[in-house]
Amino acid sequence: MSAVTATAAAWAEIEQVWARDGLITLTGTLQGAAPESGPWRLRLDPVPPEERPALRSRLHRRVWRARMSGRPGPGPYDVTVSDGRFETAVPVNDLVLPRPLRSGHWRPCLVGPDGSALRLGRHLGVPRRARAITFPGQRTTARGPRFRVRPYYTADNHLAIGSRRAS
């Protein structure tokens, strides 16, 4: 995990999420943040098992820590920013997990030129998007077993990306 902290007063408002053709494409606007000149990047932070209540197995948590701790998340990816709007894409092949892990989740953040991180979410408009919107999953066979990768909204309307080994 990076030492960069997300700012609560500013965020990246998602307008469109396209999950197709081996990419997850994200477009939206920067809210409460000045679109300074300089490179913006998309960073995917792995969500540790302690923050995922479905993972109750101590063995799974130990395996996750051994395989993922100290390992950077996928990316960073280039972000195009123009007039307060952003666009970026994540290849689903980059979200395949190392063996023996079966599933993983990532929190996408836009990192500005000054190092500040903005969480991606959909906070304007419909509340509880987690129940209202479902994105299609994409299958990938990069680096071994088949994985299904799918973006989703969390209970607090932030965007997350999940990857699960397909049976």
C-alpha positions as CSV (number, residue, x, y, z in Angstrom):
1,M,0.0,0.0,0.0
2,S,1.1,3.5,-0.7
3,A,1.6,6.2,1.9
4,V,-0.6,8.6,-0.2
5,T,-3.9,9.3,1.6
6,A,-7.3,9.9,-0.1
7,T,-8.9,13.3,0.4
8,A,-12.5,13.2,1.6
9,A,-13.4,16.6,0.3
10,A,-12.4,15.6,-3.3
11,W,-13.1,12.6,-5.3
12,A,-13.3,11.3,-8.9
13,E,-17.0,11.1,-9.9
14,I,-17.5,8.1,-12.3
15,E,-19.8,8.8,-15.2
16,Q,-19.3,5.7,-17.3
17,V,-17.8,2.3,-16.7
18,W,-17.3,0.1,-19.8
19,A,-16.3,-3.5,-19.2
20,R,-15.6,-5.1,-22.6
21,D,-13.0,-6.1,-25.1
22,G,-10.5,-7.0,-22.4
23,L,-10.5,-3.5,-20.8
24,I,-12.3,-1.7,-18.0
25,T,-12.6,1.8,-19.2
26,L,-13.5,4.6,-16.7
27,T,-14.6,8.1,-17.5
28,G,-15.8,10.9,-15.2
29,T,-15.1,14.3,-13.7
30,L,-12.8,15.5,-10.9
31,Q,-14.9,16.9,-8.0
32,G,-13.3,19.3,-5.6
33,A,-9.8,18.9,-7.1
34,A,-8.0,21.2,-9.4
35,P,-7.0,19.4,-12.7
36,E,-3.4,20.7,-12.5
37,S,-1.1,20.3,-15.4
38,G,1.1,17.2,-15.0
39,P,0.6,13.5,-15.2
40,W,-2.4,11.8,-13.5
41,R,-2.2,8.1,-12.8
42,L,-4.7,5.4,-11.9
43,R,-3.5,3.2,-9.0
44,L,-5.2,0.0,-7.9
45,D,-4.7,-0.7,-4.2
46,P,-5.3,-4.3,-3.1
47,V,-8.1,-4.7,-0.4
48,P,-6.7,-6.7,2.5
49,P,-8.7,-9.7,3.7
50,E,-9.4,-8.0,7.0
51,E,-11.6,-5.5,5.2
52,R,-13.5,-8.3,3.3
53,P,-15.9,-10.0,5.7
54,A,-16.5,-12.9,3.4
55,L,-12.9,-14.1,4.1
56,R,-13.1,-15.7,7.5
57,S,-10.4,-18.3,7.0
58,R,-7.2,-17.5,8.9
59,L,-5.3,-19.7,6.5
60,H,-6.6,-17.7,3.5
61,R,-5.6,-14.4,5.2
62,R,-2.1,-15.8,5.8
63,V,-1.7,-17.0,2.2
64,W,-2.9,-13.6,1.0
65,R,-0.4,-11.7,3.2
66,A,2.4,-14.0,2.1
67,R,1.6,-13.6,-1.7
68,M,0.4,-10.0,-1.8
69,S,2.1,-8.0,1.0
70,G,5.0,-5.9,-0.4
71,R,3.8,-6.6,-3.9
72,P,2.5,-3.5,-5.7
73,G,-0.9,-3.6,-7.2
74,P,-1.4,-3.6,-11.0
75,G,-0.5,-0.4,-12.8
76,P,-0.1,2.5,-12.4
77,Y,-2.0,3.4,-15.6
78,D,-2.0,6.6,-17.5
79,V,-5.0,8.9,-17.1
80,T,-6.1,11.6,-19.7
81,V,-7.3,14.7,-17.9
82,S,-8.9,17.6,-19.9
83,D,-11.1,20.4,-18.5
84,G,-11.8,18.5,-15.3
85,R,-12.8,15.3,-17.1
86,F,-10.7,12.1,-17.0
87,E,-10.5,8.8,-18.9
88,T,-8.4,5.7,-18.2
89,A,-8.5,2.0,-18.9
90,V,-7.3,-1.1,-17.1
91,P,-6.5,-4.3,-19.0
92,V,-8.3,-7.3,-17.3
93,N,-5.2,-9.5,-17.9
94,D,-3.4,-7.4,-15.3
95,L,-5.9,-8.4,-12.6
96,V,-5.1,-12.1,-12.6
97,L,-3.8,-13.2,-9.2
98,P,-0.8,-15.3,-8.3
99,R,-1.4,-18.9,-7.3
100,P,-2.8,-20.2,-5.0
101,L,-5.1,-17.1,-4.5
102,R,-8.6,-17.5,-5.8
103,S,-10.0,-14.0,-5.5
104,G,-8.9,-10.4,-5.0
105,H,-10.3,-6.9,-4.9
106,W,-8.8,-3.6,-5.7
107,R,-9.7,0.1,-4.9
108,P,-9.0,2.3,-7.8
109,C,-7.6,5.8,-7.0
110,L,-6.5,8.7,-9.3
111,V,-3.2,10.0,-8.1
112,G,-2.5,13.7,-9.1
113,P,0.8,15.4,-9.9
114,D,1.1,16.5,-6.3
115,G,0.7,12.9,-4.9
116,S,-2.9,13.3,-3.6
117,A,-5.2,10.4,-4.2
118,L,-8.9,10.6,-5.2
119,R,-11.2,7.6,-4.7
120,L,-13.4,6.8,-7.7
121,G,-17.1,6.7,-6.9
122,R,-20.6,7.7,-8.0
123,H,-21.8,10.0,-5.2
124,L,-24.0,12.4,-7.1
125,G,-27.5,11.1,-7.9
126,V,-28.8,7.7,-7.0
127,P,-27.8,6.4,-3.6
128,R,-26.9,2.7,-3.0
129,R,-25.6,2.0,-6.4
130,A,-24.3,-1.3,-5.2
131,R,-27.8,-2.7,-5.3
132,A,-28.9,-0.9,-8.5
133,I,-26.0,-1.4,-10.9
134,T,-24.3,-4.6,-11.9
135,F,-21.5,-4.7,-14.5
136,P,-20.7,-7.6,-16.7
137,G,-17.7,-9.8,-15.9
138,Q,-15.0,-10.6,-18.4
139,R,-13.1,-13.8,-18.5
140,T,-9.3,-14.0,-19.0
141,T,-6.9,-16.9,-19.2
142,A,-3.7,-14.8,-18.8
143,R,-1.0,-16.6,-16.8
144,G,-2.8,-19.9,-16.2
145,P,-6.3,-20.5,-14.9
146,R,-9.4,-18.7,-16.0
147,F,-10.4,-15.6,-14.0
148,R,-13.5,-13.5,-14.1
149,V,-12.9,-9.8,-13.6
150,R,-15.8,-7.4,-12.8
151,P,-16.1,-3.8,-11.6
152,Y,-18.7,-3.1,-8.9
153,Y,-19.9,-0.4,-6.5
154,T,-19.4,-0.8,-2.8
155,A,-22.0,0.0,-0.1
156,D,-20.6,3.5,0.2
157,N,-20.8,4.1,-3.6
158,H,-17.1,3.8,-4.3
159,L,-15.9,1.8,-7.3
160,A,-14.0,-1.4,-6.8
161,I,-12.8,-4.2,-9.1
162,G,-13.0,-7.9,-8.2
163,S,-11.2,-10.8,-9.7
164,R,-12.2,-14.4,-9.0
165,R,-10.9,-17.7,-10.3
166,A,-13.6,-19.2,-12.6
167,S,-14.6,-22.8,-11.9
